[in-house]
Amino acid sequence: MTIKPLIILPDPVLRQLSAPIEQVGDDVRRLADDMLETMYDAPGIGLAAIQIGVPKRMLVIDVSRDDEDKAPQVFINPEIVATSDDLSVYEEGCLSIPNYYAEVERPASITVNYVDRDGIQRTIAADGLLATCLQHEIDHLNGVLFIDHISKLKRDMVIRKFTKAAKSGGKL
């Protein structure tokens, strides 16, 4: 397993649409393992493949608490097939937008179809933090960032800050 460098805003790679994974083999499982190691090292609770520069429809999540055993989950070609009318608000952050957090409103519960690391088609009903994390990471696969869910004024400020930092050698 290898820790991969994270793609950071304003890199245009983050806006790319990720392509479906045609077949789950050792290469895809190796990518999943690298993504999990990268996510844990960051540390974070979710990571989409595009965040390490791989435009494939895969994400990893682990929403276990610090005092619990790790519970890594791999989602290949995830697709939200149902959302609740009820909404919830979580303070979100992103490994590709370090040290910036904002409250985002999303459906409180969702149903997602996906393929697991063994190539088996699965469906999961998620609520709470898992639902929020899944929506956040699936957004990445579609070139959408969590800052796209906040006001234009706040979003523009964040983008300006990260663009300036990138021009000055990455110092925030």
C-alpha positions in Angstrom: 0.0 0.0 0.0 1.2 3.5 -0.9 0.2 6.9 0.5 -0.6 9.0 -2.6 -0.3 12.8 -2.8 -3.7 14.7 -2.5 -4.9 17.0 -5.3 -5.6 20.4 -3.7 -7.9 23.2 -4.8 -7.7 25.1 -7.2 -6.3 22.1 -9.3 -8.8 21.7 -12.2 -8.5 17.9 -11.9 -11.0 18.1 -9.0 -13.6 19.3 -11.5 -13.2 16.3 -13.8 -16.0 13.8 -14.3 -14.8 10.4 -13.2 -15.3 7.4 -15.5 -17.0 4.1 -14.5 -14.8 1.2 -13.6 -15.4 -1.6 -16.1 -14.0 -4.6 -14.1 -12.9 -5.1 -10.5 -9.5 -6.8 -10.4 -6.3 -6.7 -8.5 -5.5 -3.2 -9.8 -8.8 -1.8 -8.5 -8.3 -3.5 -5.1 -4.7 -2.1 -5.0 -6.1 1.4 -5.7 -8.7 0.9 -3.0 -5.9 -0.1 -0.5 -3.8 2.9 -1.5 -6.8 5.2 -1.1 -7.6 3.9 2.3 -4.0 4.3 3.5 -3.9 7.8 2.1 -7.3 8.7 3.8 -6.2 7.3 7.1 -2.8 9.1 6.9 -4.4 12.5 6.1 -6.5 11.9 8.4 -10.0 11.8 6.9 -13.2 9.8 6.8 -13.7 9.7 3.0 -11.7 9.9 -0.2 -12.6 9.8 -3.9 -10.1 8.5 -6.4 -10.1 11.8 -8.3 -8.6 13.4 -5.1 -5.4 11.4 -5.8 -5.6 12.2 -9.5 -7.3 9.0 -10.7 -10.6 9.9 -12.6 -12.3 6.6 -11.8 -15.7 6.2 -10.0 -14.5 4.8 -6.8 -14.4 6.1 -3.2 -13.5 4.9 0.2 -15.1 5.7 3.6 -14.6 5.0 7.2 -16.9 6.8 9.6 -15.9 4.7 12.7 -15.0 6.8 15.8 -11.5 6.9 17.2 -12.5 4.6 20.0 -13.9 1.9 17.6 -12.2 -0.6 15.3 -11.6 0.7 11.8 -14.5 -0.1 9.4 -13.3 0.7 5.9 -15.8 0.6 3.1 -15.1 0.6 -0.7 -17.7 1.9 -3.2 -17.1 1.3 -6.9 -19.4 3.0 -9.4 -21.7 4.3 -6.6 -25.0 5.8 -7.6 -27.6 7.5 -5.4 -30.9 5.9 -6.3 -33.1 7.5 -3.6 -33.0 10.5 -1.2 -35.1 11.5 1.7 -37.2 14.6 1.8 -35.8 15.3 5.3 -32.6 17.3 5.3 -29.7 17.4 7.7 -26.8 19.9 8.2 -23.3 18.8 8.9 -20.1 20.8 9.1 -18.1 19.4 6.2 -14.4 19.6 5.4 -12.4 18.1 2.6 -8.9 16.7 2.2 -8.6 18.6 -1.0 -9.6 21.9 0.7 -7.5 21.6 3.9 -8.5 23.5 7.0 -11.7 24.9 5.6 -15.1 23.8 7.0 -18.6 24.9 6.3 -22.1 23.8 7.2 -23.8 22.0 4.2 -27.4 20.9 4.0 -28.1 17.6 2.3 -30.7 14.8 2.3 -30.7 13.1 5.7 -30.8 9.6 4.3 -30.0 8.1 0.9 -29.9 4.7 -0.9 -26.9 3.9 -2.9 -26.2 1.2 -5.4 -22.5 0.2 -5.8 -20.1 -2.5 -6.5 -17.8 -3.7 -3.6 -14.1 -4.6 -3.7 -15.0 -8.2 -4.6 -17.1 -7.1 -7.7 -20.4 -7.8 -6.0 -23.4 -5.5 -6.7 -24.7 -4.1 -3.4 -27.2 -1.5 -2.1 -26.8 0.4 1.1 -29.3 2.6 3.0 -27.4 5.3 4.8 -28.3 8.1 7.2 -26.4 10.4 9.5 -22.7 10.9 8.9 -22.4 8.0 6.5 -25.1 9.5 4.2 -23.4 12.9 4.3 -20.0 11.4 3.6 -21.3 9.3 0.7 -23.0 12.4 -0.9 -19.8 14.4 -0.4 -17.6 11.8 -2.1 -20.1 11.0 -4.9 -20.1 14.7 -5.6 -16.3 14.5 -6.1 -16.9 11.8 -8.8 -19.1 14.3 -10.6 -16.6 17.2 -10.3 -18.6 18.9 -7.5 -17.0 20.2 -4.3 -18.7 20.8 -1.0 -18.0 24.5 -1.4 -20.4 24.4 -4.4 -23.2 23.9 -1.7 -22.4 27.1 0.1 -23.0 30.8 -0.8 -21.3 32.1 -3.9 -19.6 34.8 -1.7 -18.1 32.3 0.7 -17.1 29.9 -2.2 -15.4 32.7 -4.1 -13.4 33.7 -1.0 -12.2 30.1 -0.5 -11.3 29.7 -4.2 -9.3 33.0 -4.1 -7.5 32.0 -0.9 -6.4 28.6 -2.4 -5.5 30.1 -5.7 -3.3 32.7 -4.0 -1.7 29.9 -1.9 -1.0 27.8 -5.0 0.7 30.7 -6.7 2.8 31.4 -3.6 4.1 27.8 -3.3 1.2 26.3 -1.3 1.3 28.4 1.9 -2.1 29.0 3.3 
